[in-house]
């Protein structure tokens, strides 16, 4: 009994000290609407739900409390903002350029790099990597995009006619192989010999599930509790394989750079290039740039190597698979897209160029509608470093900003019949009538998505080639689609479609 009383007294003392220390934050939080919060836990129990229910919880809060509301995750104050003009102001403001505290759980795996970090190291690393994600560099990836898509189509040609399969399985292999040969700079032979490649391809979605569970479930944020779970063992194994995988890539690129440096016959002579020249060369991979910049220590180099891999291959595979799944669900859209493809490149399956893609406005509308409904980041979190006023509220320093992108993209105030799949939302006439900041699939400001051009071209290349060869159908109904947020918004039941060869 005495031991219990001592523990209760200690906890109460800590709680009262926290209240005193954060009285300003608490006072400002009271002026923002939100659900009642429990001591210490806050509203954390509200989010202990199944993945598909998480979306409904956020939606119910927005419906009840409006465009600006607060929730407490333990002692962390989170302020959800969904008004487009407020979102524009916040994401382009230099007071909101630090990732939120929940990114810690992603940084535990990937380090504080270009996906999960912020501040000076993040800014330097992003600047080093940026040239490989620019339009000029991506133009050089065209041949690899098409060559790997050739192999992908061969695999699908071997599937039984009319049998429903999960189309993601081979697509994610293809996007992974493409990332290794473009952004990583590996030959196909070097790529195939990478340790743990297939394991990492297969397990990446599970890793993101674990990270998101830690972000949203308070008890998993307690390191002692997390270390006792299967999640910890799975994550630990994943990190070990990730490091060995990255070490192999870095070794290949260091050997290549050293060979280039010693060879007078190579196109790039490192001795004759300044670091700035090297960073601007389109013949260098992202990993080469990291090595030559000397901005990263060995641990950062390995973590950034894997960050480039996993942030590129899985996202593009999900978008590609979702585009094709939407075509299976909506035959009229599929036929319209196929007609456009034939009008530009004909029925014969040929390599796709940037010029071909530019002549397909309906494909672009389909792409935009897919990432409206299934954004790669379902929620964004940023740390508020200084008080900032929006609409009728002041967001206090020390709180976290949450941008519910999934819910903004389906907000009936901005989208008619918002859950329906309708590419025509993005025709020029309809776009004029809508607030442009109600749609931010790649975020805004200095922390926007670095890989948006890479993703768009890769997805569209695969989709065009796929549609030239196959007609898609599904035994499911779009209305029955179950969706969850696990970092990105995605389907809970995979990407089932039946393929029929076009003649």
C-alpha positions in Angstrom: 0.0 0.0 0.0 2.8 2.4 1.0 4.6 1.6 -2.3 1.5 2.5 -4.3 1.0 5.7 -2.4 4.6 6.7 -3.1 4.2 6.0 -6.8 1.0 8.0 -7.0 2.5 10.9 -5.1 5.6 10.8 -7.4 3.4 10.8 -10.6 1.2 13.6 -9.2 4.3 15.7 -8.4 5.7 15.2 -11.9 2.3 16.1 -13.4 1.9 19.3 -11.4 5.5 20.3 -12.3 4.7 19.8 -16.0 1.5 21.8 -15.7 3.4 24.7 -14.0 6.2 24.6 -16.6 3.7 24.5 -19.6 1.0 26.8 -18.2 1.3 29.2 -21.1 0.9 26.4 -23.6 -2.0 25.0 -21.7 -3.7 28.5 -21.5 -3.4 29.0 -25.3 -4.6 25.4 -26.0 -7.8 26.1 -24.1 -8.7 28.7 -26.7 -8.6 26.1 -29.5 -11.6 23.8 -29.7 -11.1 20.0 -29.2 -12.2 16.9 -27.3 -11.9 16.7 -23.5 -8.5 15.3 -22.5 -7.5 12.9 -19.7 -4.5 13.8 -17.4 -1.2 12.5 -18.7 -2.8 10.4 -21.5 -4.7 13.3 -23.2 -6.7 11.9 -26.1 -4.4 9.1 -26.8 -7.0 6.4 -26.0 -9.2 7.7 -28.8 -6.6 6.7 -31.4 -6.2 3.1 -30.1 -8.3 1.8 -33.0 -8.0 -0.5 -36.1 -6.3 1.1 -39.1 -9.5 1.7 -41.1 -11.2 3.3 -38.0 -8.4 5.9 -37.7 -9.6 7.7 -40.7 -13.1 7.9 -39.2 -11.8 9.2 -35.9 -10.0 12.1 -37.7 -13.1 12.8 -39.8 -15.4 12.9 -36.8 -13.1 15.4 -35.0 -13.0 17.7 -38.1 -16.8 17.5 -38.4 -17.4 18.3 -34.8 -14.7 20.9 -34.1 -14.0 22.5 -37.5 -11.0 23.5 -39.5 -8.8 24.2 -36.5 -8.8 21.8 -33.5 -6.5 20.4 -30.9 -5.9 16.9 -29.6 -3.4 15.8 -26.9 -1.3 12.7 -27.5 0.0 12.3 -24.0 1.6 15.6 -23.2 2.1 16.5 -26.8 -0.3 19.2 -28.1 -1.3 18.6 -31.7 -3.3 21.1 -33.7 -5.1 19.9 -36.8 -5.5 22.6 -39.5 -7.5 21.8 -42.7 -8.5 25.2 -44.1 -6.6 25.5 -47.5 -5.6 29.1 -47.0 -4.3 28.4 -43.5 -2.4 25.4 -44.7 -0.8 27.4 -47.4 0.3 30.1 -44.9 1.7 27.5 -42.5 3.6 25.2 -44.8 5.3 28.1 -46.6 6.2 29.8 -43.3 9.8 29.5 -41.9 8.4 29.1 -38.4 7.0 25.7 -39.5 10.1 24.0 -41.1 10.9 21.4 -38.5 9.4 17.9 -38.6 7.1 17.0 -35.8 8.1 14.8 -32.8 6.3 11.7 -34.2 8.9 11.6 -37.0 11.3 10.4 -34.3 10.0 6.9 -34.9 10.8 7.0 -38.5 14.2 8.5 -37.7 14.9 5.5 -35.4 15.0 3.4 -38.6 16.1 5.8 -41.3 18.0 8.4 -39.4 17.4 12.2 -39.5 17.7 12.4 -43.3 15.8 13.8 -46.2 12.6 11.9 -45.4 12.5 12.0 -41.6 14.8 14.8 -40.6 14.8 18.7 -40.6 17.2 21.5 -39.8 20.7 22.1 -41.2 21.7 18.4 -41.9 18.4 17.8 -43.7 18.7 21.0 -45.8 22.3 20.1 -46.8 21.5 16.5 -47.7 18.4 17.5 -49.7 20.5 20.1 -51.7 23.1 17.5 -52.5 20.5 15.0 -53.7 18.2 17.4 -55.6 19.9 17.3 -59.0 19.0 13.6 -59.5 15.3 14.4 -59.0 15.2 17.3 -61.4 13.7 17.1 -64.9 17.0 17.1 -66.7 18.3 14.0 -64.7 15.0 12.2 -65.0 15.1 12.5 -68.8 18.3 10.3 -68.6 16.3 7.6 -66.9 14.0 7.0 -69.8 15.8 3.9 -71.2 15.9 2.2 -67.8 12.2 2.9 -67.1 11.3 1.3 -70.4 13.7 -1.6 -70.2 12.5 -2.7 -66.8 8.9 -2.2 -67.9 9.6 -4.7 -70.7 10.5 -7.3 -68.1 7.5 -6.4 -66.0 5.1 -7.0 -68.9 6.7 -10.4 -69.6 5.9 -11.5 -66.1 2.3 -10.4 -66.5 2.0 -12.1 -69.9 2.6 -15.4 -68.1 -0.3 -14.9 -65.6 -3.5 -17.0 -66.3 -6.1 -15.1 -68.3 -9.0 -13.8 -66.2 -7.5 -14.9 -62.9 -7.4 -12.1 -60.3 -3.9 -11.4 -59.0 -2.4 -8.7 -56.8 -0.7 -6.5 -59.4 1.5 -4.8 -56.8 3.8 -7.8 -56.3 5.7 -7.4 -59.6 5.3 -3.7 -59.9 7.1 -3.0 -56.6 9.9 -5.3 -57.8 10.1 -3.2 -61.0 10.1 0.1 -59.3 12.8 -1.2 -56.9 15.0 -2.3 -59.7 14.6 1.0 -61.5 15.5 3.0 -58.4 18.7 0.9 -57.9 19.7 1.6 -61.5 18.9 5.3 -61.6 19.1 7.0 -58.3 21.6 4.5 -56.9 23.7 4.2 -60.1 24.1 0.4 -60.1 24.3 -1.9 -63.0 21.6 -4.5 -63.2 24.1 -7.2 -62.3 25.3 -5.3 -59.2 21.6 -4.7 -58.2 20.7 -8.4 -58.5 23.6 -9.3 -56.2 22.7 -6.8 -53.4 22.2 -8.6 -50.1 18.6 -8.7 -48.7 17.1 -6.9 -51.8 14.0 -9.1 -52.0 13.5 -9.2 -48.2 13.5 -5.4 -48.1 11.1 -5.1 -51.0 8.7 -7.5 -49.3 9.0 -6.1 -45.8 9.0 -2.3 -46.4 5.2 -2.0 -46.1 5.4 -3.8 -42.7 8.1 -1.4 -41.6 5.9 1.6 -42.3 3.0 -0.1 -40.4 5.3 -0.4 -37.4 6.4 3.2 -37.6 2.9 4.5 -37.9 1.7 2.3 -35.0 4.4 3.9 -32.9 3.3 7.4 -34.1 -0.3 6.9 -33.1 -0.3 4.4 -30.2 1.0 6.0 -26.9 2.1 2.7 -25.3 4.4 1.8 -28.2 6.1 5.1 -27.7 7.4 3.8 -24.4 10.8 2.3 -25.3 10.6 -0.3 -22.6 7.2 -1.6 -23.8 8.2 -1.4 -27.5 11.3 -3.5 -26.8 9.1 -6.3 -25.4 7.0 -6.6 -28.6 7.4 -8.5 -31.8 7.5 -5.1 -33.6 10.9 -4.4 -32.0 12.4 -7.7 -33.2 11.0 -7.2 -36.7 12.4 -3.6 -36.8 15.8 -4.7 -35.5 16.1 -7.4 -38.2 15.0 -4.9 -40.8 17.6 -2.3 -39.8 20.4 -4.9 -39.8 19.4 -6.0 -43.3 19.0 -2.4 -44.4 22.6 -1.5 -43.3 24.1 -4.5 -45.1 22.2 -3.6 -48.2 23.3 0.1 -48.0 26.9 -0.9 -47.3 27.0 -2.9 -50.5 25.6 0.0 -52.6 28.1 2.5 -51.1 31.0 0.1 -51.7 30.0 -0.3 -55.4 29.8 3.5 -55.9 33.1 4.2 -54.0 34.8 1.7 -56.2 33.3 3.3 -59.3 34.3 6.8 -58.2 37.8 5.7 -57.4 38.1 4.0 -60.8 36.8 7.1 -62.5 39.3 9.3 -60.6 42.2 7.2 -61.8 41.1 6.8 -65.4 41.9 9.6 -67.8 39.6 8.0 -70.4 36.5 8.2 -68.3 33.9 10.8 -69.2 34.0 12.2 -65.7 37.5 12.9 -64.3 37.1 13.6 -60.6 40.5 15.2 -60.3 39.5 17.9 -62.8 36.1 18.6 -61.1 35.4 20.8 -58.2 32.9 19.4 -55.7 30.3 21.9 -57.1 31.0 20.6 -60.6 30.6 17.1 -59.4 27.3 17.8 -57.7 25.9 19.3 -60.9 26.9 16.5 -63.2 24.0 14.5 -64.5 26.2 11.4 -64.7 26.4 11.0 -61.0 24.0 9.0 -58.9 22.5 10.3 -55.6 24.9 8.1 -53.7 27.9 9.6 -55.7 26.8 13.0 -54.7 26.5 12.1 -51.1 30.0 10.6 -51.2 31.6 13.5 -53.0 29.9 16.2 -50.9 31.7 15.0 -47.8 28.6 16.3 -45.9 27.6 12.9 -44.4 29.4 10.8 -41.8 29.5 7.0 -42.5 26.3 6.3 -40.5 24.4 9.1 -42.3 25.6 7.9 -45.6 24.2 4.4 -45.1 20.9 5.7 -43.7 20.4 8.2 -46.5 21.2 5.5 -49.1 18.4 3.4 -47.8 16.1 6.4 -47.4 16.5 7.2 -51.1 15.7 3.5 -51.9 12.6 3.0 -49.8 11.1 6.4 -50.2 11.2 6.0 -54.0 10.4 2.4 -54.8 7.4 1.8 -52.5 5.6 5.1 -53.1 5.8 4.8 -56.9 4.7 1.1 -56.8 1.7 2.0 -54.7 0.7 4.9 -57.0 1.1 2.8 -60.1 -0.8 -0.1 -58.7 -3.6 2.2 -57.5 -3.9 3.8 -61.0 -4.3 0.4 -62.6 -6.7 -0.7 -59.9 -8.9 2.4 -60.5 -8.9 1.5 -64.2 -10.2 -2.0 -63.3 -12.9 -0.5 -61.1 -13.9 2.1 -63.7 -14.0 0.6 -67.2 -15.3 3.8 -68.8 -12.2 5.7 -67.6 -10.0 2.8 -68.7 -11.4 3.0 -72.2 -10.9 6.7 -72.4 -7.3 6.5 -71.2 -6.6 3.6 -73.6 -8.0 5.7 -76.5 -5.8 8.6 -75.6 -2.7 6.3 -75.4 -3.5 4.8 -78.8 -4.0 8.3 -80.3 -0.5 9.3 -79.2 1.7 6.2 -79.6 -0.6 3.7 -81.4 -1.4 0.2 -80.4 2.1 -1.2 -80.9 4.0 -1.5 -77.7 7.0 0.9 -78.0 9.3 2.7 -75.5 7.6 5.8 -74.0 9.3 9.2 -74.1 8.8 12.4 -72.2 7.2 14.0 -75.3 4.6 11.1 -75.4 3.6 11.7 -71.8 3.2 15.4 -72.4 0.6 14.7 -75.0 -1.7 12.7 -72.6 -3.7 15.2 -70.5 -6.3 12.6 -69.5 -3.5 10.4 -68.1 -2.3 13.4 -66.0 -5.9 13.8 -64.8 -6.1 10.2 -63.7 -2.7 10.4 -62.0 -3.8 13.5 -60.0 -7.2 12.0 -59.0 -5.4 8.9 -57.7 -3.0 10.9 -55.5 -6.0 13.0 -54.3 -7.8 9.9 -53.1 -4.6 8.1 -51.9 -2.0 10.6 -50.9 1.5 9.3 -50.2 1.4 11.2 -46.9 -2.0 10.8 -45.2 -0.9 13.2 -42.4 1.9 15.8 -42.1 3.3 16.9 -38.8 5.5 19.9 -38.2 6.8 21.5 -35.0 5.6 25.1 -34.3 8.8 27.0 -33.2 7.1 30.4 -32.7 3.6 31.5 -32.1 1.7 32.0 -35.4 -1.7 33.3 -36.0 -4.2 31.9 -38.6 -7.8 32.7 -39.1 -9.2 33.3 -35.6 -6.6 31.1 -33.8 -3.1 31.5 -32.5 -1.0 28.3 -32.6 1.5 28.3 -29.7 5.2 27.6 -29.9 5.9 24.1 -28.7 2.8 22.5 -30.2 2.8 20.3 -33.3 0.9 21.2 -36.5 -1.0 18.3 -38.2 -2.1 18.7 -41.8 -4.7 15.9 -42.5 -4.0 15.7 -46.2 -6.2 12.6 -46.8 -9.2 14.4 -45.2 -8.5 17.7 -47.0 -8.6 15.9 -50.3 -12.0 14.4 -49.5 -13.5 17.5 -47.8 -17.0 18.0 -49.2 -16.6 21.8 -48.8 -14.1 21.6 -51.7 -14.9 18.5 -53.6 -18.3 17.4 -54.9 -19.0 13.7 -54.1 -15.5 13.6 -52.7 -15.1 9.8 -52.3 -15.9 9.1 -55.9 -13.2 8.5 -58.5 -13.6 11.2 -61.1 -10.5 12.4 -63.1 -12.6 15.2 -64.7 -12.1 17.1 -61.4 -8.7 18.0 -62.9 -9.8 19.3 -66.3 -8.9 23.0 -66.7 -12.5 24.3 -66.2 -13.1 22.4 -62.9 -9.7 23.4 -61.5 -10.5 27.1 -61.9 -13.5 26.8 -59.5 -11.5 25.2 -56.7 -9.1 26.6 -54.1 -5.7 25.3 -55.4 -4.5 24.6 -51.8 -7.3 22.1 -51.2 -5.1 19.7 -53.1 -1.5 19.4 -51.9 -0.4 15.8 -52.6 3.3 16.7 -52.6 3.1 19.2 -49.7 4.2 22.8 -50.0 7.1 25.0 -49.3 10.7 24.1 -48.6 9.8 20.7 -47.3 7.8 19.6 -50.3 8.3 16.2 -51.9 11.7 15.9 -53.6 10.7 12.9 -55.8 7.4 14.2 -57.4 8.8 14.5 -60.9 10.6 11.1 -60.7 7.4 9.5 -59.4 5.1 11.1 -62.0 7.2 10.0 -65.0 7.9 6.5 -63.7 4.2 5.9 -62.9 3.0 7.2 -66.2 5.5 5.2 -68.2 4.5 1.9 -66.6 0.8 2.7 -66.8 1.0 3.5 -70.5 2.9 0.4 -71.4 0.6 -1.7 -69.2 -2.5 -0.3 -70.8 -1.1 -1.0 -74.3 -0.8 -4.7 -73.4 -3.6 -5.5 -71.0 -7.2 -4.7 -70.2 -8.0 -4.8 -66.5 -11.0 -6.0 -64.6 -11.8 -6.8 -61.0 -14.4 -8.9 -59.2 -14.5 -6.3 -56.4 -16.6 -3.1 -56.1 -15.1 0.3 -55.7 -17.7 1.1 -53.0 -16.4 -1.8 -50.9 -12.8 -0.7 -51.0 -11.3 -0.6 -47.5 -8.7 2.2 -47.0 -6.2 2.8 -44.2 -3.6 5.3 -43.4 -0.2 3.8 -42.6 2.1 6.8 -43.4 0.4 6.8 -46.9 -3.2 6.1 -47.7 -3.6 2.7 -49.3 -6.0 -0.2 -49.7 -6.3 -2.9 -47.0 -7.0 -5.7 -49.4 -4.1 -5.3 -51.9 -4.5 -4.5 -55.6 -6.6 -7.3 -57.1 -7.1 -7.2 -60.8 -7.7 -9.7 -63.6 -5.7 -9.2 -66.9 -6.7 -9.9 -70.5 -4.2 -9.4 -73.3 -5.1 -6.8 -75.9 -5.0 -7.9 -79.5 
